[in-house]
Amino acid sequence: QVQLVESGGGLVQPGNSLRLSCAASGRAVRVRTMAWFRQAPGKEREFVAAVALIGTFTDYADSVKGRFTISRDSGLNTVYLQMNNLTPEDTAVYYCGAGPVFTRREDYRDYFRYNYWGQGTQVTVSP
């Protein structure tokens, strides 16, 4: 089993920044991809960003491209999501997911492809 623990959520004003962290433990050697998804009230869980733990591949949803940056520390099995210029539309519970190697770009954006999930961390952007 792999355990994922997210941290870093909170309440911020529009235009401000937050940094989320997700640490993988347990049989983390199985993890080859980590990603962030989010779910706002009344909406489906949506893809935010993903990173391959080997190589340099990253992917972002159009809604966050240029504002969010996903990075990793492979030695610590930790992934980060730096979120800048936040807007109220970014308000959601953010979930960290972990999965195997993917060969197709669309697989990184499919939450059914991920085997493990964290408990989620709330991000609220409000004046």
C-alpha atoms as one frame of an Amber mdcrd trajectory, in Angstrom:
protein
   0.000   0.000   0.000   0.953   3.600  -0.569  -0.103   6.385   1.752  -0.390
   9.971   0.565  -0.553  12.922   2.932  -1.377  16.400   1.635  -0.711  19.664
   3.420  -0.609  23.378   2.736  -4.227  24.274   2.091  -5.939  27.256   3.640
  -7.827  30.494   3.151  -6.251  33.183   0.998  -7.352  36.344  -0.750  -7.538
  36.558  -4.541  -4.165  37.203  -6.126  -2.248  35.494  -3.348  -0.329  32.224
  -3.386  -0.323  28.842  -1.692   1.976  25.849  -1.877   0.566  22.361  -1.471
   2.680  19.338  -0.596   1.990  15.632  -0.962   4.257  13.054   0.616   4.114
   9.390  -0.400   5.066   6.648   2.025   4.688   2.915   2.303   5.428   1.043
  -0.902   6.226   4.284  -2.659   8.557   2.484  -5.061   5.399   1.587  -6.990
   4.682   5.241  -7.650   5.817   6.605 -10.989   3.327   9.417 -11.519   1.878
  11.930  -9.108  -0.826  14.438  -9.799  -3.193  16.965  -8.319  -6.913  16.950
  -8.906  -9.513  19.195  -7.322 -13.192  19.055  -6.589 -15.410  22.044  -5.954
 -18.833  21.707  -4.299 -21.367  20.257  -6.710 -18.748  19.572  -9.373 -16.837
  16.540 -10.543 -13.207  16.003  -9.630 -11.036  17.665 -12.265  -7.427  17.383
 -13.318  -5.053  20.154 -12.252  -1.477  19.024 -12.897   0.673  15.909 -13.140
   4.356  15.035 -13.048   6.287  11.909 -13.922   8.725  10.922 -11.181  11.220
   9.780 -13.808  12.020  12.149 -16.604  10.756  15.670 -17.101   7.127  15.266
 -18.152   4.607  17.654 -16.658   1.064  18.508 -17.680  -1.371  21.217 -16.642
  -5.023  21.953 -17.068  -5.594  25.009 -19.244  -7.296  26.784 -16.351  -4.114
  26.776 -14.247  -1.382  26.927 -16.889   0.949  29.826 -16.226  -0.242  30.199
 -12.613   0.432  26.796 -11.069   3.681  24.845 -11.055   4.032  21.194 -10.153
   7.409  19.936  -8.984   8.812  16.890  -7.282  11.488  15.747  -4.922  11.963
  12.159  -5.999  14.298  11.421  -3.124  11.576  12.358  -0.659   8.707  10.940
  -2.746   7.092  14.326  -2.445   5.294  16.456  -4.986   4.471  20.146  -4.656
   1.922  22.425  -6.256   2.852  26.097  -6.224  -0.306  28.087  -6.851   0.053
  31.764  -7.732  -2.456  34.455  -8.580  -5.287  32.460  -7.063  -8.883  33.286
  -7.938 -12.178  32.305  -6.289 -12.619  29.753  -9.091  -9.667  27.832  -7.623
 -11.625  27.149  -4.443 -11.896  23.387  -4.024 -10.633  20.393  -2.138  -7.308
  19.439  -3.686  -6.418  15.765  -3.867  -3.063  14.181  -4.518  -3.035  11.026
  -6.600  -0.307   8.481  -7.306  -0.078   5.942 -10.079   2.125   3.857 -12.354
   3.910   4.822 -15.526   1.595   6.229 -18.169   2.309   6.101 -21.867  -0.466
   8.329 -23.148  -0.924  11.986 -22.303  -4.635  11.536 -21.681  -3.922   8.957
 -18.991  -2.281  11.617 -16.812  -5.598  13.504 -16.791  -7.806  10.501 -15.993
  -8.338  10.106 -12.252  -9.476   6.500 -12.728  -5.889   5.698 -13.723  -4.514
   6.591 -10.306  -4.273   3.865  -7.693  -3.815   5.887  -4.530  -5.318   9.091
  -3.161  -4.730  11.403  -0.259  -7.427  12.675   2.046  -7.588  16.076   0.391
  -6.771  19.587   1.544  -9.159  22.534   1.355  -8.171  25.627  -0.598 -10.474
  28.617  -0.246  -9.900  31.829  -2.175 -12.076  34.645  -0.924 -11.787  38.404
  -0.335
